């Protein structure tokens, strides 16, 4: 993803303010560079310089594989009195860092502000990231609309544009959207019918094992009471085994439903991402 959504073409202040920090970053000394950018931000009175310093510091934090810190750093930006291009770079960086941090709501919020307050050319540049963010939020209809917007405003020729729109329409088909399990329903079913929640989540053997262990617990109780005639010990042992697997089965049904949903969404979004990546490569200009 770094290769697709890098920040090539960004240019900061041309004065010597960033000379030391930039040289440290170019040498790969990201920690020292980040400290120097923070010093610049602390001492600067010009909000443009502060914003550029925070943007550059975020690049260092991403270089250190710390997107959460990069996101937190970028959320400090004050957008008053800066140009549209710098607003775009800052919002896009924040959205990108949020996406890498799996804070998809924050990423979508930043990209929504790009759509609301910046010219169309910036909206088009951000559309790809917006689409894959919406995919993660299961908002596939909105993601499809963003990709169609990107294609319609791209440099593709008419044939390439028509082909891209057809591909988008084929992949983003409502009939192909994944079907998800309701974790609360899975838990409820297992509460009243042991094992049914696991079956609902698509885990037959897990359901069979859970039911088998509960039956074993009841069997131990029956043996203790009617065969060995150790009434108290039989009840305690049998009930203990039954209760443990009964309660675990209720919780596990919910967990399995969530895991099933995660895997279903992931597999579908991987397919979508492959199509989006191919679509972007076909464009004469990669933003």
C-alpha positions in Angstrom: 0.0 0.0 0.0 2.9 2.3 0.6 3.8 2.0 -3.1 0.3 3.0 -4.2 -0.3 5.8 -1.8 3.1 7.4 -1.3 3.4 11.2 -1.1 5.6 11.8 -4.2 5.4 15.3 -5.5 5.0 17.0 -2.1 7.2 20.0 -1.6 7.6 21.9 1.6 9.2 25.3 2.3 12.1 26.1 0.2 14.1 27.9 2.9 16.7 26.4 5.2 14.2 25.7 8.0 14.0 22.0 7.1 17.5 21.5 5.8 18.8 19.5 8.8 15.6 17.5 9.4 15.3 16.7 5.7 18.9 15.5 5.5 18.4 13.2 8.5 15.2 11.8 7.0 17.0 11.2 3.7 19.7 9.3 5.5 17.1 7.1 7.2 17.6 8.6 10.7 13.8 8.8 11.2 13.9 9.2 14.9 16.3 12.1 14.9 14.5 13.7 12.0 11.2 13.4 13.8 12.6 15.2 16.8 14.0 17.9 14.6 10.6 18.4 12.9 9.0 18.6 16.3 11.4 21.3 17.3 10.6 23.2 14.2 6.9 22.9 14.9 7.3 24.1 18.5 9.3 27.1 17.5 7.5 28.2 14.4 4.9 31.1 14.4 3.8 30.5 10.8 1.1 27.9 10.6 2.3 26.8 7.2 5.6 25.9 8.6 4.0 24.1 11.5 1.8 22.1 9.1 4.7 21.2 6.9 6.8 20.1 9.9 4.0 17.9 11.2 3.5 16.4 7.7 7.2 15.6 7.4 7.3 14.2 10.9 4.4 11.8 10.0 6.5 10.5 7.1 9.3 9.7 9.6 6.9 7.9 11.9 5.5 5.9 9.0 9.1 5.1 8.1 9.5 3.8 11.7 6.4 1.6 11.1 4.3 3.5 13.6 1.1 4.6 11.8 -0.8 5.2 15.1 1.8 7.8 16.2 1.7 9.3 12.7 -2.1 9.6 12.9 -1.9 11.2 16.4 0.7 13.6 15.2 -1.3 14.7 12.1 -4.5 15.2 14.1 -2.7 18.2 15.7 -2.8 20.2 12.5 -4.6 23.5 12.5 -6.1 24.0 9.0 -6.5 27.8 9.4 -4.8 30.0 6.8 -3.1 27.2 4.7 -3.5 26.6 0.9 -5.8 24.0 -0.6 -2.9 21.9 -1.7 -1.4 21.8 1.8 -4.9 21.0 3.2 -5.1 18.1 0.8 -1.7 16.8 1.6 -2.4 17.0 5.3 -5.9 15.4 5.2 -4.7 12.7 2.9 -1.7 11.9 5.1 -4.1 11.7 8.1 -6.5 9.5 6.3 -3.7 7.2 5.1 -2.2 6.9 8.6 -5.6 6.2 10.0 -6.2 3.5 7.4 -2.9 1.8 8.2 -3.9 2.0 11.9 -7.2 0.4 11.0 -9.1 3.4 12.2 -11.3 3.4 9.2 -13.9 5.8 10.6 -11.3 8.5 11.1 -9.9 7.8 7.6 -13.3 8.2 6.0 -13.9 11.4 8.0 -10.8 13.0 6.7 -11.6 12.1 3.1 -15.1 13.3 3.5 -13.7 16.7 4.5 -11.7 16.6 1.3 -14.8 16.0 -0.7 -16.7 18.8 1.1 -14.2 21.6 1.1 -11.6 21.1 -1.6 -11.8 21.4 -5.4 -12.7 18.5 -7.6 -9.1 17.7 -8.6 -8.3 16.9 -5.0 -11.4 14.8 -4.6 -10.3 12.8 -7.6 -6.8 12.2 -6.3 -8.2 11.0 -2.9 -11.0 8.8 -4.5 -8.9 5.6 -4.6 -8.0 5.7 -0.9 -11.6 6.7 -0.1 -12.9 3.7 -1.9 -10.8 1.1 -0.2 -11.6 2.8 3.2 -15.3 2.5 2.4 -14.7 -1.2 1.5 -13.4 -1.8 5.0 -16.5 -0.1 6.4 -18.7 -2.4 4.3 -20.1 0.6 2.4 -19.6 -1.0 -1.0 -22.2 1.1 -2.8 -20.4 4.3 -1.8 -17.0 2.8 -2.6 -18.3 1.9 -6.1 -19.5 5.5 -6.6 -16.1 6.9 -5.6 -14.3 4.6 -8.1 -16.8 5.6 -10.8 -16.0 9.2 -10.0 -12.3 8.6 -10.2 -12.6 6.9 -13.6 -14.9 9.6 -15.0 -12.3 12.2 -14.0 -9.2 10.2 -14.9 -6.9 10.5 -18.0 -8.2 7.2 -19.4 -9.4 7.3 -23.0 -13.0 6.6 -23.8 -12.4 2.9 -24.4 -10.4 2.5 -21.2 -13.0 4.5 -19.3 -15.8 2.3 -20.5 -13.9 -0.9 -19.8 -13.0 0.3 -16.3 -16.6 1.2 -15.5 -17.7 -2.2 -16.7 -15.2 -3.9 -14.4 -16.3 -1.8 -11.5 -19.9 -2.6 -12.1 -19.2 -6.4 -12.4 -17.2 -6.6 -9.2 -19.3 -4.2 -7.2 -22.5 -6.2 -7.8 -25.0 -6.3 -5.0 -25.5 -10.0 -5.6 -21.8 -10.6 -4.9 -21.7 -8.7 -1.6 -20.8 -11.0 1.2 -23.4 -12.3 3.6 -22.6 -11.8 7.3 -23.6 -13.6 10.4 -25.2 -11.8 13.3 -23.0 -12.5 16.4 -25.8 -11.6 18.8 -28.1 -14.1 17.1 -25.4 -16.8 17.2 -25.0 -16.2 21.0 -28.8 -16.3 21.5 -29.2 -19.5 19.6 -26.5 -21.2 21.6 -28.2 -20.1 24.8 -31.4 -21.9 24.0 -30.1 -24.7 21.7 -26.5 -25.6 22.5 -24.3 -25.9 19.4 -26.8 -24.1 17.1 -24.9 -20.9 17.3 -21.7 -22.6 16.1 -23.7 -24.2 13.3 -25.1 -20.8 12.3 -21.6 -19.5 12.2 -20.6 -22.3 9.8 -18.5 -24.4 12.2 -20.0 -28.0 12.3 -17.2 -29.7 14.1 -17.0 -27.0 16.7 -20.7 -27.4 17.4 -20.4 -31.2 17.5 -17.6 -31.1 20.0 -19.4 -28.6 22.3 -22.6 -30.7 22.3 -20.6 -33.9 22.9 -18.8 -32.4 26.0 -22.1 -31.2 27.4 -23.7 -34.6 26.9 -20.6 -36.1 28.6 -21.2 -33.8 31.6 -24.8 -35.0 31.8 -23.6 -38.6 31.4 -21.1 -38.2 34.3 -23.9 -36.9 36.5 -26.2 -39.8 35.5 -23.5 -42.4 36.2 -22.7 -40.8 39.6 -26.3 -40.7 40.6 -27.8 -44.0 39.2 -24.7 -46.3 38.9 -22.1 -45.4 41.5 -24.7 -43.6 43.7 -22.4 -40.9 44.7 -25.1 -38.4 44.4 -23.4 -35.1 45.4 -20.1 -35.9 43.7 -21.9 -37.0 40.5 -24.0 -33.9 40.4 -21.1 -31.5 41.1 -18.8 -33.2 38.6 -21.4 -33.6 35.8 -22.9 -30.2 36.3 -19.4 -28.6 36.4 -18.5 -30.1 33.0 -21.9 -29.3 31.5 -21.9 -25.7 32.7 -18.3 -25.0 31.6 -18.9 -26.1 28.1 -22.4 -24.6 27.9 -21.2 -21.1 28.9 -18.1 -21.4 26.7 -20.3 -22.5 23.8 -22.4 -19.4 24.1 -19.4 -17.1 24.1 -17.6 -19.1 21.4 -20.6 -18.9 19.0 -20.4 -15.1 19.1 -16.6 -15.2 18.6 -17.0 -17.6 15.7 -19.6 -15.4 14.0 -17.3 -12.3 14.3 -14.3 -14.3 13.0 -16.4 -15.6 10.1 -17.5 -12.0 9.3 -13.9 -10.8 9.4 -12.7 -13.5 7.0 -15.6 -13.0 4.7 -15.0 -9.2 4.5 -11.3 -9.6 4.1 -11.5 -12.1 1.3 -14.0 -9.9 -0.6 -12.0 -6.8 0.0 -8.8 -8.5 -1.3 -10.6 -9.2 -4.5 -11.8 -5.6 -4.7 -8.3 -4.3 -3.9 -6.8 -6.3 -6.7 -9.2 -4.8 -9.2 -8.6 -1.3 -7.9 -4.8 -1.7 -8.1 -5.1 -2.9 -11.7 -7.4 -0.1 -12.5 -5.0 2.5 -11.1 -2.1 1.0 -13.0 -4.0 1.4 -16.3 -4.3 5.1 -15.7 -1.6 7.2 -17.6 -1.0 9.2 -14.3 -0.6 7.5 -10.9 -1.6 9.8 -8.1 
